Amino acid sequence: MPELLLELFSEEIPARMQQKAAEDLRALVTSALVEAGLTYEGAQAHGGPRRLVLSVEGLNARAADVVEERKGPRVDAPRAAIDGFLKSTGLSIGELKVQDDTKGKFYLAAIRREGRPAPDIIAAAVPEAIRKFPWPKSMHWGSGSLRWVRPLHGILCTFDGEVVPFEIEGVKSGNVTRGHRVMGAAEIRARRFEDYAARLMAEKVMVDAEARAETIRAEARNLAFAQGLDLIEDEGLLKEAAGLVEWPVVLMGSFDRKFLEVPEEVIVTSLRNHQKCFALRDGRTGRLAAKYILVANMVAGDGGKTIVAGNDKVIAARLSDAKFFWDQDRKTPLEKLLPKLDAVTFHAELGSQGERVSRLQSWTNDLAGVVGADGPSANLAARLAKADLKTGVVEEFPELQGLMGKYYALYEGHSADVAEAIGDHYRPQGPADRVPAMPTSIAVALAEKLDTLVGFWAIEEKPTGSKDPYALRRAALGVLRIILENELRMRLLPIFSGGLQLLKNQRSPGFGAAFSASDLLSFFADRLKVYLKEKGARHDLIDAVFALGNQDDLLMIVRRVEALSKFLASDDGRNLLAGVKRAANILKIEEKKDGKSFDGEISEKLLAEPEEKALAAAVAVASSKARAAVAAEDFEGAMKVMAALRAPVDSFFDKVMVNTPAADLRENRLRLLNQIRQATLEVADFSRIEG
């Protein structure tokens, strides 16, 4: 079947935009084709420094004819209304159908729309996609009105090997593209993707970004191995490097060994950020090597010597700056940098970083006892945690904040415990990042995140939809991971209240009037669902536990959920859930009918049937034992107690009529159903459980 080949050729597209741009091009064009009545078998899109490419395979040559039915006026409507309908449809009165509905007979027009040829649809769809392309940033150039990420120079568009003609802002479509800027031909003609990709490859252009990335990875590893070195893998840098070149050529450069006196993270960051180069590690010692990998965009006649020499000079200058900052920073103790934090704004409504440091110390003093940390060490770590924000290295490389504080603390002779806490206080910064494990580190890391969350909740700057400018979801997930992976027992609600009081002490007594601890706890519940879902837990079980109220001990919530999950996987659990839900549904109907609840005590004198007597006795025992088991935090034991209700609940519904004509018996039985519901609330709200 025919194929659509589309290439949009421009000046250099920023590497960070290429992958999404390719996906956007595929979505925009294929959606427009399908909407116009075409179908296709598959589509592939590619992004590169100078081009976006789309290939749509198995595309219909023509859209199918469609028949649109349009309802018209009633047959007895005024003639003017009928004539207007005929004019709008292009049909005569004899071509209309007459149909009946509840309001009488009306005219129905069946309008046949002939399917358009695919080239006509493409010629309309592609310019429209180009005009509304969702670039994060775009620009005007020349005298036209088109906005594109960089000046658009050419459009290759063919269908079934033939050019699809159209024009946009003076750029005409054709079957011509260009090879590599330096090593390739100025003009290449192509009809289909297969020959397009092959001809570009011959002209030193790899169309597929993944192929470019794998080439870089393989050649970098091989070059490093030949020198007895190991490549420090960096997937983000690999994707960026692949987006910067059309024909990757991997080379190795070097720098003066004196720069290895600087912490290796500074060197790695400088290589990555400034020159997009990969760092290397000595395969024998495991230490950073004084060599690096760079990716050029051409095959040089001298084997890349000139390129490497030029890159070495730039890197030497960059590392000289980094070493200068490192040497200068160590001349000023962290303690002496603290006054400068008063001039650094954390947030306009939450004060300076200096004020924040004061709060972090108070937070940490309270949390140290909870997590078993040494109080003075935790306090000192919290006091110095933000000091490196005013160091030269961190101002040059903001992503190294915290880590540089650790190095400066060790240089000044602070304990490893304090230094590690400073280095870890931002962790974890993502799902793959490690969690602080030492008590002092845990206390400071929790303080940093909880202060952020309580503060932004107090000023009502909460995440909305996909927007989370202050990374509050990440902060909450960090708190969750620290608590759960270290198996910490903490009540969050009083901790939230204490944190709000710290802000009130600094700002004003009325600060944070709209703050809701329960709302913040609900935010944690949502994050917990995400966290546990990845581990296979059901979100409805989390809801069932949180619905009990005052459930703010995250570790105990997770253990309840785990026990509940095991219980519901058993026959007893599934059958009891069905029985409890049946009881709840009956109660809901009857409470609405009677306009009252049935939460009173049951009368033993009115227990007429053996099954309801047995159920009443079982509920009383189960409720008492479950309450005791929950108090002892034996959640699996509580579930086993609940399992004993399965048989009497089943027998009750098999043998006893709840809505008996006798009013006193009916009310007593409804109260018994309510006691079933109340008994299960000792472990979870079964009404929140699906199934």
C-alpha positions as a printed Julia matrix, in Angstrom:
691×3 Matrix{Float64}:
   0.0     0.0    0.0
   1.13    3.61  -0.53
   3.36    5.48   1.91
   3.51    9.1    2.99
   7.04   10.49   3.46
   7.37   13.91   5.08
  10.5    15.82   6.07
  10.57   19.33   7.56
  14.08   20.71   7.07
  15.26   23.69   9.13
  18.16   25.26  10.95
  19.34   23.46  14.1
  16.55   22.24  16.39
  17.55   22.23  20.09
  18.33   18.68  21.17
  15.93   18.78  24.12
  12.99   19.48  21.77
  13.61   16.9   19.06
  12.0    13.77  20.52
   8.77   15.48  21.54
   8.64   17.37  18.25
   8.83   14.08  16.33
   6.01   12.64  18.44
   3.93   15.81  17.97
   4.41   15.67  14.19
   3.23   12.06  14.1
   0.2    12.81  16.28
  -0.86   15.94  14.38
  -0.57   14.48  10.89
  -1.94   10.99  11.54
  -4.89   12.41  13.51
  -5.74   14.72  10.62
  -5.52   11.84   8.13
  -7.78    9.6   10.19
 -10.27   12.41  10.77
 -10.44   12.9    7.0
 -11.3     9.22   6.52
  -7.92    7.63   5.76
  -6.53    4.6    7.55
  -2.93    3.42   7.81
  -0.91    0.42   9.04
   1.91    2.15  10.93
   3.77    5.41  11.41
   7.31    6.24  12.5
   8.72    9.66  13.33
  12.31   10.81  13.81
  13.94   13.97  15.08
  17.4    15.3   14.37
  19.41   18.49  14.49
  18.06   19.8   11.19
  15.02   17.75  10.34
  11.79   16.18  11.54
  10.78   13.09   9.58
   7.5    11.18   9.36
   6.75    7.99   7.47
   3.17    6.7    7.37
   2.99    3.19   5.9
  -0.01    1.39   4.42
  -2.0     4.56   3.85
  -5.22    4.36   1.83
  -5.08    5.98  -1.59
  -8.5     7.5   -1.08
 -10.84    8.17   1.83
 -13.98    6.05   1.89
 -17.29    7.55   0.84
 -19.52    8.4    3.78
 -23.22    8.94   4.17
 -24.25   11.58   6.68
 -27.83   11.55   7.97
 -29.27   14.91   8.92
 -32.6    15.36  10.65
 -34.83   18.02   9.11
 -38.13   19.74   9.98
 -41.46   18.01  10.51
 -43.37   17.16   7.34
 -46.1    19.62   8.33
 -43.62   22.43   9.02
 -43.94   25.75   7.14
 -42.78   25.57   3.52
 -40.02   28.11   4.15
 -38.44   25.81   6.78
 -38.53   22.83   4.43
 -37.06   24.87   1.54
 -34.26   26.07   3.79
 -33.43   22.5    4.76
 -33.41   21.41   1.1
 -31.08   24.26   0.21
 -28.64   23.37   3.01
 -28.5    19.71   1.94
 -28.52   20.23  -1.81
 -31.29   17.63  -2.19
 -34.81   17.72  -3.66
 -37.94   16.91  -1.68
 -38.16   13.54  -3.45
 -34.71   12.55  -2.18
 -35.67   12.97   1.48
 -36.82   10.14   3.73
 -39.73   10.42   6.15
 -39.38    8.93   9.63
 -41.58    8.81  12.73
 -40.61    9.76  16.27
 -42.59   10.57  19.42
 -43.33   14.07  18.14
 -44.56   13.05  14.71
 -43.16   12.6   11.22
 -40.01   14.46  10.09
 -37.75   14.62   7.07
 -34.38   12.86   7.06
 -31.66   13.68   4.53
 -29.02   11.11   3.6
 -26.12   13.17   2.26
 -23.41   11.25   0.46
 -19.92   12.65   0.83
 -17.48   11.35  -1.73
 -14.1    10.41  -0.25
 -11.2    12.63  -1.29
  -7.93   11.35  -2.74
  -5.15   10.98  -0.17
  -2.86   13.6   -1.82
  -5.59   16.22  -1.47
  -6.05   15.37   2.21
  -2.28   15.42   2.83
  -1.9    18.74   1.02
  -4.39   20.27   3.45
  -3.31   18.43   6.61
   0.45   19.06   6.54
   0.36   22.88   6.23
  -2.23   22.99   9.0
   0.01   20.84  11.23
   2.98   23.09  10.51
   1.05   26.24  11.37
  -0.23   24.96  14.71
   2.89   23.01  15.73
   3.3    23.19  19.55
   6.94   24.26  19.88
   7.82   25.34  23.46
   9.6    28.3   21.84
   9.36   29.48  18.27
  10.42   32.42  16.14
   9.5    34.6   13.18
  12.02   35.21  10.42
  11.93   37.06   7.13
   8.66   38.74   6.21
   6.3    35.8    6.71
   3.96   35.11   9.62
   4.91   31.46  10.15
   6.44   30.61  13.52
   8.91   27.71  13.71
  11.59   26.71  16.15
  14.25   27.86  13.66
  13.93   29.08  10.04
  12.18   26.42   7.95
  14.09   25.87   4.7
  12.46   22.96   2.96
   9.61   20.45   2.9
   9.9    17.0    1.36
   6.47   15.44   0.95
   5.69   12.44  -1.24
   2.79   10.01  -1.42
   3.28    6.71  -3.19
   6.55    8.12  -4.54
   5.0    11.25  -6.07
   5.32   14.81  -4.76
   2.29   16.17  -2.88
   2.27   19.82  -3.98
   1.54   22.63  -1.53
   3.19   25.81  -0.31
   3.46   27.5    3.05
   4.98   30.95   3.52
   6.93   30.67   0.29
   8.33   27.2    1.07
   7.19   24.74  -1.61
   7.0    21.01  -1.07
   9.08   18.7   -3.23
  11.12   15.5   -3.15
  14.48   17.13  -2.36
  16.45   17.2    0.87
  20.08   17.78   1.86
  22.79   15.64   3.35
  25.3    16.47   6.09
  26.07   20.18   6.28
  29.81   19.61   5.66
  30.27   16.08   4.33
  27.01   15.52   2.43
  25.48   16.4   -0.9
  23.6    19.68  -1.25
  20.69   17.94  -2.96
  19.23   14.45  -2.53
  16.03   13.22  -4.11
  13.86   10.62  -2.4
  10.49    9.0   -3.0
  10.02    6.6   -0.09
  11.4     6.3    3.42
  13.59    3.29   2.66
  15.55    5.01  -0.1
  15.38    8.35   1.77
  17.11    6.89   4.86
  19.64    4.95   2.75
  20.6     7.97   0.64
  20.98   10.18   3.69
  23.15    7.54   5.36
  25.37    7.62   2.29
  25.57   11.39   2.74
  26.58   11.13   6.41
  23.19   11.62   8.06
  21.7     9.06  10.48
  17.97    9.71  10.49
  17.16    7.51  13.52
  18.02    9.21  16.85
  18.22    5.85  18.63
  20.75    4.62  16.08
  22.85    7.73  16.68
  22.68    7.19  20.44
  23.65    3.53  20.2
  26.55    4.41  17.91
  27.82    6.92  20.46
  27.39    4.46  23.33
  29.16    1.59  21.57
  32.05    3.63  20.22
  32.55    5.45  23.54
  32.68    2.16  25.45
  35.11    0.66  22.95
  37.39    3.69  22.96
  37.41    3.75  26.76
  38.06    0.01  27.0
  41.05    0.31  24.69
  42.58    2.75  27.19
  41.76    0.64  30.26
  38.98    3.04  31.24
  35.26    2.78  31.96
  32.64    5.12  30.54
  30.54    6.9   33.19
  27.11    6.24  31.73
  24.71    9.19  31.46
  21.47    8.5   29.57
  20.38   12.14  29.58
  23.69   13.29  28.13
  23.62   10.44  25.61
  20.24   11.57  24.25
  21.4    15.17  24.13
  24.62   14.27  22.3
  22.62   12.23  19.78
  20.45   15.29  19.19
  23.45   17.53  18.51
  24.95   15.52  15.65
  23.81   13.95  12.4
  26.92   11.79  12.0
  28.41   10.94  15.4
  32.17   10.6   15.6
  33.48    9.65  19.04
  36.86   11.02  20.14
  38.87   11.07  23.36
  40.41   14.15  24.94
  42.37   14.78  28.13
  43.02   17.41  30.78
  45.71   18.16  33.35
  45.77   15.73  36.28
  45.97   18.64  38.72
  42.24   19.16  38.19
  41.58   15.77  39.8
  42.12   17.52  43.15
  38.64   18.96  42.65
  35.72   16.72  43.75
  34.9    14.4   40.86
  31.25   15.49  40.74
  32.41   19.03  39.87
  34.53   17.73  37.0
  31.8    15.41  35.7
  29.24   18.23  35.87
  31.54   20.7   34.13
  32.27   18.21  31.32
  28.58   17.46  30.88
  27.1    20.96  31.2
  29.71   23.01  29.4
  30.99   20.73  26.64
  28.47   17.85  26.5
  31.32   15.4   27.15
  31.36   12.08  29.01
  33.65   11.51  31.98
  35.77    8.38  32.32
  36.87    6.27  35.27
  40.11    4.32  35.7
  39.17    0.66  35.37
  41.77   -0.44  37.96
  41.44    2.19  40.7
  37.82    3.22  40.18
  38.89    6.87  40.39
  38.09    9.56  37.85
  40.49    9.6   34.9
  42.03   12.74  33.4
  40.41   11.88  30.06
  36.96   12.35  28.58
  34.82   11.4   25.58
  33.53   14.0   23.13
  31.18   13.56  20.19
  31.99   15.41  16.97
  29.65   15.88  14.02
  32.12   15.1   11.25
  34.99   12.88  10.17
  38.05   15.12  10.25
  40.93   14.7    7.85
  43.47   14.64  10.69
  41.59   11.98  12.62
  40.04   14.57  14.92
  43.3    15.92  16.4
  42.35   19.56  15.8
  38.86   19.04  17.23
  40.26   17.35  20.34
  42.94   20.04  20.82
  40.36   22.8   20.65
  38.07   20.99  23.06
  40.96   20.34  25.48
  41.64   24.1   25.63
  38.03   24.94  26.41
  37.77   22.22  29.05
  41.05   23.34  30.63
  39.6    26.83  30.99
  36.35   25.5   32.45
  38.12   23.25  34.93
  40.47   26.09  35.89
  37.39   28.1   36.87
  36.0    25.16  38.82
  39.3    24.64  40.66
  39.5    28.34  41.44
  36.02   28.28  42.97
  36.86   25.12  44.92
  40.06   26.64  46.32
  38.43   29.97  47.15
  35.35   28.41  48.77
  37.47   26.47  51.26
  38.94   29.71  52.59
  35.58   30.69  54.09
  33.97   28.37  56.68
  30.35   27.43  56.09
  29.36   29.09  59.35
  30.54   32.49  58.06
  28.38   32.13  54.94
  25.16   31.9   56.97
  24.53   35.69  57.27
  24.52   35.9   53.46
  21.48   33.59  53.37
  19.38   36.4   54.86
  19.66   38.13  51.49
  18.61   35.03  49.51
  14.85   34.77  49.03
  13.35   31.32  49.42
   9.85   32.56  48.55
   8.33   36.02  48.85
   5.69   34.8   51.32
   7.89   32.28  53.14
  10.91   34.47  53.81
  14.62   34.15  53.18
  16.88   31.11  53.17
  18.25   32.41  56.46
  14.79   32.22  58.03
  14.36   28.82  56.53
  17.57   27.58  58.13
  16.17   28.65  61.49
  13.01   26.63  60.82
  15.0    23.61  59.65
  16.89   23.58  62.93
  13.62   23.57  64.88
  12.15   20.9   62.62
  15.26   18.76  63.02
  15.33   19.16  66.81
  11.82   17.69  66.94
  12.45   14.96  64.35
  15.78   13.82  65.81
  14.04   12.15  68.73
  11.52   10.49  66.44
  14.14    8.94  64.14
  16.79    8.24  66.78
  19.31   10.84  65.6
  21.9    12.59  67.75
  20.31   15.97  68.55
  23.4    18.25  68.4
  24.69   16.62  65.21
  21.31   16.9   63.5
  20.96   20.52  64.6
  24.4    21.42  63.25
  23.74   19.66  59.95
  20.44   21.53  59.55
  22.18   24.81  60.37
  24.87   24.32  57.71
  22.77   22.51  55.09
  22.02   25.61  52.99
  25.34   27.43  53.46
  26.83   26.11  50.22
  24.24   28.13  48.27
  26.65   31.06  48.67
  29.73   29.2   47.45
  31.31   29.75  44.06
  31.0    26.14  42.93
  27.26   25.95  43.69
  26.57   29.31  42.07
  28.31   27.94  38.96
  26.74   24.46  39.24
  23.42   24.76  41.17
  22.74   21.03  40.79
  25.65   20.33  43.18
  24.05   22.08  46.16
  24.11   19.89  49.23
  26.84   17.7   47.82
  29.37   20.56  47.91
  28.26   21.38  51.45
  29.26   17.84  52.36
  32.76   18.29  50.9
  33.26   21.66  52.6
  32.05   20.22  55.93
  34.54   17.34  55.7
  37.34   19.78  54.8
  36.48   21.86  57.88
  36.7    18.8   60.1
  33.03   18.22  60.84
  32.04   14.64  61.57
  31.16   12.27  58.75
  27.65   12.05  60.23
  27.11   15.81  59.9
  28.71   16.0   56.46
  26.65   13.08  55.14
  23.45   14.7   56.42
  24.31   17.93  54.6
  25.02   16.0   51.4
  21.84   13.94  51.65
  19.33   16.54  52.77
  17.81   16.96  49.28
  17.52   13.2   48.76
  15.68   11.4   47.33
  15.27   13.71  44.32
  13.52   11.13  42.17
  12.24    7.54  42.14
  15.68    6.2   41.21
  17.58    8.25  43.79
  18.73    6.57  46.98
  17.05    7.31  50.32
  19.03    8.65  53.31
  19.63    5.81  55.78
  21.59    7.34  58.68
  19.42    8.87  61.46
  20.99   12.34  61.24
  20.57   12.38  57.46
  16.97   11.19  57.78
  16.09   13.95  60.26
  17.5    16.76  58.09
  16.09   15.37  54.83
  12.62   15.05  56.35
  12.84   18.56  57.8
  13.77   20.03  54.41
  10.83   18.41  52.61
   8.21   18.84  55.32
   9.05   22.53  55.7
   8.57   22.95  51.95
   5.22   21.15  51.93
   3.75   22.85  55.0
   4.98   26.24  53.8
   3.45   26.06  50.35
   0.24   24.58  51.72
   0.06   27.52  54.13
   0.18   30.03  51.26
  -2.13   27.88  49.1
   0.45   27.22  46.38
  -0.58   23.62  45.74
   0.0    21.54  42.59
  -2.81   21.83  40.07
  -3.27   19.31  37.27
   0.08   18.72  35.62
   1.57   21.92  37.04
   3.87   21.57  40.02
   6.38   24.46  39.85
   7.75   23.86  43.34
   8.12   20.06  42.93
   5.77   19.39  45.85
   4.79   15.96  44.54
   8.45   14.99  44.49
   8.9    16.32  48.04
   5.92   14.31  49.32
   7.12   11.17  47.57
  10.53   11.76  49.16
   8.96   11.9   52.63
   7.03    8.71  51.89
  10.1     6.83  50.75
  12.2     7.98  53.7
   9.52    6.89  56.18
   8.63    3.59  54.55
  12.06    2.41  53.48
  13.47    3.21  56.93
  10.34    1.8   58.66
   9.78    4.96  60.72
   6.82    5.46  63.04
   5.59    9.04  62.68
   2.24   10.8   63.19
   2.05   13.36  60.4
  -0.87   15.52  61.58
   0.84   16.87  64.74
   4.05   17.3   62.73
   2.18   19.45  60.19
   0.71   21.57  62.97
   4.11   22.05  64.55
   5.59   23.13  61.23
   2.82   25.68  60.71
   3.54   27.12  64.15
   7.18   27.64  63.18
   6.02   29.73  60.22
   3.6    31.69  62.41
   6.42   32.48  64.81
   8.4    34.01  61.95
   5.65   35.62  59.89
   2.59   36.51  61.98
   0.09   34.83  64.34
  -2.53   34.81  61.59
  -0.26   33.35  58.95
  -1.58   30.3   57.1
  -5.21   30.82  58.11
  -6.32   28.68  55.16
  -3.9    25.84  55.99
  -5.58   22.44  56.21
  -3.59   19.59  57.75
  -6.18   17.09  56.53
  -5.87   18.42  52.99
  -2.11   17.98  53.11
  -2.62   14.48  54.49
  -4.92   13.74  51.52
  -2.12   14.87  49.23
   0.13   12.31  50.9
  -2.59    9.7   50.43
  -2.59   10.39  46.69
   1.21   10.11  46.54
   1.0     6.88  48.55
  -1.37    5.46  45.96
   1.13    6.22  43.22
   4.0     4.75  45.25
   2.15    1.55  46.19
   0.55    1.12  42.77
   4.04    0.67  41.32
   4.49   -2.12  43.87
   1.23   -3.79  42.86
  -1.06   -2.48  45.62
  -4.67   -1.44  44.94
  -5.63    2.22  45.33
  -9.07    1.34  46.73
  -7.49   -0.46  49.68
  -5.55    2.69  50.53
  -8.83    4.64  50.37
 -10.45    2.05  52.63
  -7.79    2.58  55.3
  -7.59    6.4   55.02
 -11.4     6.58  55.24
 -11.2     5.48  58.89
  -9.96    8.97  59.79
  -6.86   10.09  61.72
  -4.76    7.62  59.76
  -1.51    9.58  59.55
   1.07    6.93  60.46
   2.22    6.0   56.95
   4.05    2.84  57.96
   0.97    1.51  59.77
  -1.24    2.45  56.82
   0.95    0.42  54.49
   0.93   -2.54  56.85
  -2.87   -2.36  57.09
  -3.1    -2.25  53.31
  -0.79   -5.25  52.98
  -2.81   -7.25  55.49
  -6.09   -6.22  53.86
  -4.76   -7.2   50.44
  -3.82  -10.69  51.67
  -7.18  -11.08  53.38
  -9.19  -10.11  50.29
  -7.18  -12.56  48.2
  -8.67  -15.4   50.27
 -12.12  -16.96  49.86
 -13.11  -15.78  53.35
 -12.08  -12.25  52.51
 -13.9   -12.11  49.18
 -17.1   -13.62  50.6
 -17.08  -11.41  53.68
 -16.59   -8.34  51.47
 -19.64   -9.37  49.43
 -21.68   -9.84  52.61
 -20.62   -6.52  54.12
 -21.41   -4.7   50.88
 -24.82   -6.38  50.78
 -25.48   -5.25  54.33
 -24.34   -1.71  53.52
 -26.55   -1.52  50.43
 -29.62   -2.68  52.35
 -28.9    -0.15  55.09
 -28.45    2.66  52.59
 -31.82    1.93  50.97
 -33.7     1.52  54.24
 -32.08    4.55  55.9
 -33.13    6.69  52.96
 -36.64    5.22  53.04
 -37.07    5.72  56.8
 -35.14    8.97  57.01
 -33.01    7.75  59.92
 -29.95    5.66  60.74
 -29.99    2.29  62.5
 -27.02    2.79  64.79
 -28.69    1.88  68.07
 -28.07   -1.23  70.17
 -29.78   -4.44  69.15
 -32.34   -6.09  71.44
 -31.43   -9.69  72.27
 -35.1   -10.38  73.04
 -35.95   -9.63  69.4
 -33.41  -12.05  67.98
 -35.91  -14.65  66.79
 -33.96  -16.86  64.38
 -30.93  -19.03  65.27
 -28.93  -17.44  62.43
 -29.39  -13.89  63.67
 -28.53  -14.95  67.21
 -25.36  -16.58  65.94
 -24.49  -13.51  63.88
 -25.05  -11.12  66.78
 -22.77  -13.19  69.0
 -20.1   -13.46  66.27
 -20.17   -9.72  65.58
 -19.73   -8.88  69.27
 -16.74  -11.21  69.6
 -15.16  -10.16  66.27
 -15.51   -6.45  67.04
 -13.85   -6.8   70.43
 -11.02   -9.03  69.21
 -10.39   -6.93  66.09
 -10.2    -3.75  68.18
  -7.65   -5.4   70.46
  -5.62   -6.72  67.51
  -5.55   -3.31  65.82
  -4.49   -1.67  69.09
  -1.62   -4.15  69.21
  -0.85   -3.34  65.53
  -1.5    -6.96  64.62
  -3.36   -6.25  61.4
  -3.16   -9.78  60.04
  -4.62  -10.99  63.33
  -7.46   -8.47  62.96
  -8.19   -9.82  59.49
  -8.3   -13.38  60.79
 -10.84  -12.27  63.38
 -12.94  -10.71  60.65
 -12.75  -13.93  58.66
 -14.78  -15.63  61.41
 -17.76  -13.5   60.37
 -17.99  -15.06  56.94
 -20.06  -18.12  57.86
 -22.6   -16.39  60.17
 -23.05  -13.54  57.67
 -23.7   -16.01  54.84
 -26.16  -18.01  56.97
 -27.97  -14.86  58.06
 -28.62  -13.73  54.48
 -29.62  -17.28  53.46
 -32.16  -17.85  56.24
 -33.31  -14.49  57.63
 -35.63  -11.94  56.02
 -34.39   -8.48  56.97
 -37.42   -6.51  55.81
 -39.97   -8.56  57.69
 -43.49   -7.13  58.09
 -42.96   -6.97  61.86
 -41.63   -3.43  62.4
 -39.72   -4.17  65.62
 -37.99   -7.24  64.13
 -37.11   -5.31  60.97
 -35.5    -2.45  62.9
 -33.57   -4.85  65.11
 -32.23   -6.72  62.09
 -31.21   -3.48  60.4
 -29.32   -2.54  63.57
 -27.6    -5.91  63.37
 -26.53   -5.15  59.79
 -25.18   -1.84  61.02
 -23.14   -3.69  63.65
 -21.57   -5.77  60.86
 -20.58   -2.54  59.15
 -19.23   -1.06  62.39
 -17.26   -4.22  63.22
 -15.42   -4.18  59.89
 -14.61   -0.48  60.38
 -12.15   -1.64  63.02
  -9.85   -2.65  60.15
 -11.03   -0.73  57.06
 -14.01    0.92  55.4
 -15.22   -1.98  53.26
 -17.57    0.32  51.35
 -14.51    1.89  49.67
 -13.27   -1.46  48.38
 -14.08   -2.31  44.78
 -15.47   -5.7   43.84
